[in-house]
Amino acid sequence: MKSFLLIGIGKFGRTLGEKMLSMGDEVTIVDKNEDVINALAPKYTNSFIVNCMNIDSLRLMDIPSYNACIVAISDDFQASLEITSNLKDLNAKKIISRAATEIQSKFLLRVGADEVIYPDRDIAEKLAVRLNSTNVINYIDLDSEYSIFEIACPTRWAGKKLIDIDPRKKHGMNILTVKKEGAVLYTLDPDYVFEKKDQLVVFGHTETILEFTNRVK
């Protein structure tokens, strides 16, 4: 079980908090909006109604005891900056801060953030890829060149064996696993026969896979 401090309970913070709770984490939520905290407090391990720009308020929360502190504020960059700096001064183990732009990220990293996330940008980029690639269901960027994609099984692959299709040699990608009706196959035998409704989890060069998904139906 891990313990997290979540500062800023807007739409993103609320969704993140609920997900962490569902995974069995201990989550302390913090916001200066009394109505928000009062509505959600019963669900969480602890809750505080404070302005975290005041470092004395943060001192009361035993910051080093958390596995990570997340600054999820979206509408006040100055607050995010000061809170990130305060958490660093209080010896937080890990600080993850939310940013909207590259320049915001640069400043957050400079004052103490260990990691910066871009929820809005990430969602927009994933949507753009999905809209431009009819067979892409989801994807994760690993770096500037390689990604993991979840794609629909090409129609012409249905009824054929993995060993005969040989996606690594013929298409430049590795099939990591297959999702069948929502269930993930633990192992993928070379003699596995693809079915039309299969969803394939593949790894490879981003541009190569995108070209493949746009070319093969």
Secondary structure as GFF3:
##gff-version 3
##sequence-region A 1 217
A	DSSP	beta_strand	3	7	.	.	.	ID=ss1
A	DSSP	alpha_helix	11	22	.	.	.	ID=ss2
A	DSSP	beta_strand	26	31	.	.	.	ID=ss3
A	DSSP	alpha_helix	34	40	.	.	.	ID=ss4
A	DSSP	three_ten_helix	41	43	.	.	.	ID=ss5
A	DSSP	beta_strand	46	49	.	.	.	ID=ss6
A	DSSP	alpha_helix	55	59	.	.	.	ID=ss7
A	DSSP	three_ten_helix	63	65	.	.	.	ID=ss8
A	DSSP	beta_strand	68	71	.	.	.	ID=ss9
A	DSSP	alpha_helix	77	89	.	.	.	ID=ss10
A	DSSP	beta_strand	95	98	.	.	.	ID=ss11
A	DSSP	alpha_helix	102	111	.	.	.	ID=ss12
A	DSSP	beta_strand	115	117	.	.	.	ID=ss13
A	DSSP	alpha_helix	119	132	.	.	.	ID=ss14
A	DSSP	beta_strand	136	141	.	.	.	ID=ss15
A	DSSP	beta_strand	146	152	.	.	.	ID=ss16
A	DSSP	three_ten_helix	155	157	.	.	.	ID=ss17
A	DSSP	alpha_helix	162	165	.	.	.	ID=ss18
A	DSSP	alpha_helix	167	171	.	.	.	ID=ss19
A	DSSP	beta_strand	173	180	.	.	.	ID=ss20
A	DSSP	beta_strand	183	184	.	.	.	ID=ss21
A	DSSP	beta_strand	199	205	.	.	.	ID=ss22
A	DSSP	alpha_helix	206	215	.	.	.	ID=ss23
###
